[in-house]
Amino acid sequence: MNAMRQPRLDTDCTGRITVVADGSSAGTDERRAVLVDLGHAFVTTDDAELVAHLVERALAVDQDFVAAVRVAMVQLAGARPFVVLDAESGRLLLAEPAAWSGGVVRELTA
């Protein structure tokens, strides 16, 4: 598989959170370094994986899935929209950062 192919699909440390993202965000190296210091293990350098770990970290503080996705979203400057799946609840969210829609998280349903 081509490592540069977009969109990217990645998971958090636990496998609970899966993120699909297309493109990259500015200033992600610092956030990645902080998460590594907190014990998160990264397999890739993809923003999708970074978002998964940010959501995982937010869920450790507050189990509200929508709130956790919002916390991750505001930490990414210039982020593109991304989709987040919580394997535990089966919920699927679309996060559209401020640059795209004013900062909206929408639940996707079948």
Sequence and secondary structure as in RCSB ss.txt:
>XXXX:A:sequence
MNAMRQPRLDTDCTGRITVVADGSSAGTDERRAVLVDLGHAFVTTDDAELVAHLVERALAVDQDFVAAVRVAMVQ
LAGARPFVVLDAESGRLLLAEPAAWSGGVVRELTA
>XXXX:A:secstr
  TT SSEEEE SSS EEEEE S  BTHHHHHHHHHHTT   S   HHHHHHHHHHHHHHH   HHHHHHHHHHT
SBT   EEEEETTTTEEEEEE HHHHSSEEEEE  
